[in-house]
Amino acid sequence: MKIKSEDFLVKEGDKVDLSKWSSYIEPPYKSNKKYKKFLEDHVSQLSEMQQLHYARGKHAILLIFQAMDAAGKDGAIKHVMSGINPQGCQVFSFKSPSASELQHDFLWRTTRNLPERGRIGIFNRSYYEEVLIVRVHPDMLINEAIFDSPKNHAKIWHERYRSINDMENHLYTNGTHIIKFFLYLSKEEQRKRFLARIDEPDKNWKFSMADIKERKFWDSYMNAYEECLSNTSTKKSPWYIVPADDKHTARLIVSQILLDTMKGLKMSYPKISAERRAELLLIRKELVK
């Protein structure tokens, strides 16, 4: 089975209804051995593309991962990026904003960590939390000291979508390609993974009571994601809805989308001038001596 990136793409202008998307699809592999071979092939290709991307130094790539708890963001990042040279990749995880960060606009703390040209940046959660968890818990707006009344929620979300789209368009114009992944996990699969985190000692550290509290707001989160995906997926900075009930399949989909995006940049190694080539040949002669 061939993975097609466009099957998971949210097209610009689409009204997302998650009930029409699946959190599980038939795995594109027949055995665990074939899965590993599939992923190894993707990782190998990504390693070559990343080296080319780093050498060229004309674009930056930003990957954004958003999902409900236990959807597998950490695992996807770990396995898909396992062959990437650490010098060309940066990973940032964003938790609750600090008191200092709350004194700035909602895009400030993530903007400081955008990748340079030639690098791949990864945001494990991002500025999208400001239209997801904050939308589900609007009382958080009180701590952000925004000038609009927190009661005018509809206006706030509309303006934040616009701010996000404007920023991402600005980044694209200046050479940053953003790929956004929503790892779509079912509520039942999350329940199973939470139980595993409790029953398996080496997974206890992954679980907290906060996870259970947020699970009670599942429907509100799905609504927030539908609105977010509908309003912020664009041709330049698209969202992909990745079925996440099977972790292996999710990793293969993410790696395929990243590969397709990087290949679409049509990169090549920098060409050197005739003068530089002559200089290198002289140096080579010296080394041979």
C-alpha positions as CSV (number, residue, x, y, z in Angstrom):
1,M,0.0,0.0,0.0
2,K,1.4,3.4,-1.0
3,I,0.9,6.3,1.3
4,K,-0.5,9.4,-0.5
5,S,0.1,12.7,1.4
6,E,-2.9,14.3,-0.2
7,D,-5.2,11.7,1.4
8,F,-4.6,13.4,4.8
9,L,-4.5,17.0,3.6
10,V,-6.9,19.6,4.8
11,K,-7.5,21.8,1.8
12,E,-7.7,25.5,2.2
13,G,-11.3,26.5,2.7
14,D,-12.5,23.1,3.8
15,K,-14.9,22.9,6.7
16,V,-13.5,20.1,8.8
17,D,-15.9,17.6,10.4
18,L,-13.8,15.1,12.3
19,S,-16.6,12.6,12.4
20,K,-15.9,12.2,8.6
21,W,-12.2,11.5,9.2
22,S,-10.9,8.2,10.5
23,S,-8.5,7.8,13.4
24,Y,-7.5,4.4,12.1
25,I,-6.7,3.1,8.6
26,E,-5.5,-0.2,7.3
27,P,-1.7,-0.3,8.0
28,P,0.4,0.1,4.9
29,Y,2.6,-2.9,6.1
30,K,1.9,-6.6,6.6
31,S,4.2,-7.3,9.5
32,N,6.3,-5.6,12.1
33,K,9.4,-6.5,10.1
34,K,8.0,-4.8,7.0
35,Y,7.0,-1.8,9.1
36,K,10.6,-1.4,10.3
37,K,11.9,-1.7,6.7
38,F,9.4,0.9,5.5
39,L,10.4,3.3,8.2
40,E,14.1,2.7,7.8
41,D,13.7,3.6,4.1
42,H,11.9,6.8,4.9
43,V,14.5,7.7,7.6
44,S,17.4,7.1,5.2
45,Q,15.8,9.3,2.5
46,L,15.1,12.0,5.1
47,S,18.7,11.9,6.2
48,E,19.9,12.5,2.6
49,M,17.3,15.3,2.1
50,Q,18.2,17.0,5.4
51,Q,21.9,17.0,4.5
52,L,21.0,18.6,1.1
53,H,18.6,21.1,2.9
54,Y,21.4,22.0,5.4
55,A,24.0,22.5,2.6
56,R,21.7,24.6,0.5
57,G,20.7,26.9,3.3
58,K,17.9,28.6,1.4
59,H,14.8,27.5,3.3
60,A,13.8,26.6,6.8
61,I,11.3,23.8,7.6
62,L,9.0,24.0,10.6
63,L,7.0,20.9,11.7
64,I,4.2,21.5,14.1
65,F,2.6,18.6,16.1
66,Q,-0.7,19.0,17.8
67,A,-2.8,16.3,19.4
68,M,-4.7,15.1,22.4
69,D,-2.7,13.5,25.2
70,A,-1.2,10.0,24.4
71,A,-1.6,10.5,20.6
72,G,2.1,9.7,20.1
73,K,3.7,13.1,19.3
74,D,6.9,12.3,21.1
75,G,7.2,8.8,19.5
76,A,6.5,10.2,16.0
77,I,9.2,12.9,16.5
78,K,11.7,10.4,17.9
79,H,11.3,7.7,15.2
80,V,10.8,9.8,12.1
81,M,13.7,12.1,12.9
82,S,16.0,9.4,14.2
83,G,18.3,9.6,11.2
84,I,18.5,13.4,11.1
85,N,21.8,15.1,12.0
86,P,21.2,16.9,15.3
87,Q,23.2,19.9,14.0
88,G,20.4,20.5,11.5
89,C,17.4,19.9,13.7
90,Q,15.9,21.7,16.7
91,V,13.0,20.4,18.9
92,F,11.0,22.6,21.2
93,S,8.2,21.5,23.6
94,F,5.8,24.1,24.8
95,K,4.1,23.7,28.2
96,S,2.0,26.3,30.0
97,P,3.4,29.8,29.4
98,S,5.5,31.4,32.1
99,A,4.6,34.7,33.9
100,S,7.1,36.5,31.7
101,E,5.7,34.9,28.5
102,L,2.2,36.0,29.4
103,Q,3.4,39.6,29.3
104,H,3.8,39.3,25.5
105,D,1.5,38.6,22.7
106,F,0.5,34.9,22.2
107,L,2.9,34.3,19.3
108,W,6.0,35.7,21.0
109,R,7.4,32.7,22.9
110,T,7.3,30.4,19.9
111,T,8.6,33.0,17.4
112,R,11.8,33.1,19.4
113,N,12.5,29.5,18.5
114,L,11.8,29.5,14.7
115,P,14.4,27.5,12.7
116,E,17.1,29.2,10.7
117,R,17.5,28.6,7.0
118,G,19.0,25.2,6.4
119,R,17.5,23.8,9.5
120,I,14.4,21.8,10.5
121,G,12.5,23.1,13.5
122,I,10.0,20.9,15.4
123,F,7.3,22.3,17.7
124,N,5.8,19.7,20.1
125,R,2.7,21.8,20.7
126,S,2.8,25.4,19.6
127,Y,1.1,28.7,19.4
128,Y,-2.0,26.7,18.3
129,E,-2.5,25.9,22.0
130,E,-3.9,29.5,22.1
131,V,-6.9,28.5,20.0
132,L,-7.2,25.0,21.4
133,I,-6.7,24.6,25.2
134,V,-7.4,28.3,25.7
135,R,-10.6,28.0,23.7
136,V,-11.7,25.0,25.8
137,H,-10.7,26.9,29.0
138,P,-11.4,30.6,28.2
139,D,-10.8,31.6,31.8
140,M,-7.1,31.3,30.9
141,L,-7.5,34.6,28.9
142,I,-7.7,36.4,32.2
143,N,-4.0,35.7,32.8
144,E,-3.1,37.0,29.3
145,A,-4.1,40.6,30.0
146,I,-5.6,41.1,26.5
147,F,-7.3,44.4,25.9
148,D,-10.6,42.8,24.6
149,S,-13.1,41.6,27.2
150,P,-12.8,37.8,27.7
151,K,-16.6,37.7,27.3
152,N,-16.2,38.4,23.6
153,H,-14.7,35.0,22.8
154,A,-15.9,34.7,19.2
155,K,-14.0,37.8,18.2
156,I,-10.9,36.7,20.0
157,W,-10.7,33.3,18.2
158,H,-11.3,35.0,14.8
159,E,-8.6,37.5,15.4
160,R,-6.1,34.8,16.6
161,Y,-6.8,32.7,13.4
162,R,-6.1,35.8,11.4
163,S,-2.9,36.6,13.3
164,I,-1.7,33.0,12.8
165,N,-2.4,33.0,9.1
166,D,-0.7,36.4,8.6
167,M,2.4,35.2,10.5
168,E,2.6,31.9,8.6
169,N,2.2,33.7,5.3
170,H,5.0,36.1,6.3
171,L,7.2,33.1,7.2
172,Y,6.5,31.3,3.9
173,T,7.3,34.5,1.9
174,N,10.6,34.6,3.7
175,G,11.6,31.0,3.1
176,T,10.1,29.0,6.0
177,H,7.9,26.0,5.0
178,I,5.4,25.0,7.7
179,I,3.9,21.5,7.9
180,K,1.3,21.0,10.5
181,F,0.2,17.6,11.8
182,F,-2.9,16.8,13.9
183,L,-2.4,13.3,15.2
184,Y,-6.1,12.2,15.3
185,L,-6.6,9.8,18.2
186,S,-9.9,8.2,19.1
187,K,-11.2,8.5,22.7
188,E,-11.3,4.7,23.1
189,E,-7.6,4.4,22.0
190,Q,-6.7,7.2,24.4
191,R,-8.4,5.2,27.2
192,K,-6.3,2.1,26.4
193,R,-3.1,4.1,26.3
194,F,-3.9,5.7,29.7
195,L,-4.5,2.3,31.2
196,A,-1.1,1.1,29.8
197,R,0.6,4.1,31.4
198,I,-0.9,3.1,34.8
199,D,-0.4,-0.6,34.5
200,E,3.2,-0.6,33.1
201,P,5.7,0.8,35.6
202,D,8.1,2.2,33.0
203,K,5.2,4.3,31.7
204,N,3.9,5.7,35.0
205,W,5.9,8.9,34.6
206,K,3.9,9.7,31.5
207,F,0.6,9.9,33.4
208,S,-0.9,12.6,35.5
209,M,-4.3,13.5,36.9
210,A,-4.4,16.5,34.6
211,D,-4.7,14.0,31.7
212,I,-7.9,12.6,33.1
213,K,-9.3,16.1,33.8
214,E,-8.7,17.2,30.2
215,R,-10.3,14.0,28.9
216,K,-13.6,15.2,30.3
217,F,-13.6,18.0,27.8
218,W,-13.1,15.7,24.8
219,D,-16.1,17.0,22.8
220,S,-15.0,20.6,23.4
221,Y,-11.5,19.8,22.2
222,M,-12.8,18.2,19.0
223,N,-14.9,21.3,18.3
224,A,-11.8,23.5,18.9
225,Y,-9.7,21.3,16.6
226,E,-12.4,21.4,13.8
227,E,-12.5,25.2,14.0
228,C,-8.8,25.5,14.1
229,L,-8.1,23.2,11.2
230,S,-10.9,24.8,9.1
231,N,-9.6,28.3,9.7
232,T,-5.8,27.9,9.5
233,S,-5.1,25.3,6.8
234,T,-3.7,27.0,3.8
235,K,-2.0,26.1,0.6
236,K,1.3,27.6,1.9
237,S,1.0,26.1,5.4
238,P,-1.3,23.1,5.3
239,W,-2.7,20.9,8.1
240,Y,-2.6,17.1,7.8
241,I,-5.0,15.0,9.8
242,V,-3.0,11.8,10.6
243,P,-4.8,8.7,11.8
244,A,-3.1,8.0,15.2
245,D,-4.8,4.9,16.6
246,D,-1.9,2.9,15.2
247,K,1.4,4.5,16.1
248,H,3.4,2.8,13.4
249,T,1.0,3.9,10.6
250,A,1.1,7.5,12.0
251,R,4.9,7.6,11.8
252,L,4.9,6.3,8.3
253,I,2.4,8.9,7.2
254,V,4.3,11.8,8.9
255,S,7.6,10.7,7.3
256,Q,6.0,10.4,3.9
257,I,4.5,13.9,4.1
258,L,7.8,15.3,5.2
259,L,9.6,13.5,2.4
260,D,7.1,14.7,-0.2
261,T,7.4,18.3,1.0
262,M,11.2,18.3,1.0
263,K,11.3,16.8,-2.5
264,G,8.9,19.5,-3.7
265,L,11.5,22.1,-2.8
266,K,13.6,20.7,-5.8
267,M,16.9,21.2,-3.9
268,S,20.4,20.7,-5.3
269,Y,23.8,21.2,-3.7
270,P,25.3,24.7,-4.2
271,K,27.3,25.2,-7.4
272,I,30.8,26.5,-7.0
273,S,32.3,29.1,-9.3
274,A,35.2,28.3,-11.7
275,E,37.5,30.3,-9.5
276,R,36.6,28.3,-6.5
277,R,37.0,25.0,-8.4
278,A,40.5,26.0,-9.5
279,E,41.3,26.9,-5.9
280,L,40.2,23.5,-4.7
281,L,42.3,21.7,-7.4
282,L,45.4,23.6,-6.2
283,I,44.7,22.6,-2.7
284,R,44.3,19.0,-3.8
285,K,47.7,19.1,-5.5
286,E,49.3,20.3,-2.3
287,L,47.6,17.6,-0.3
288,V,48.7,14.9,-2.7
289,K,52.3,16.0,-2.4
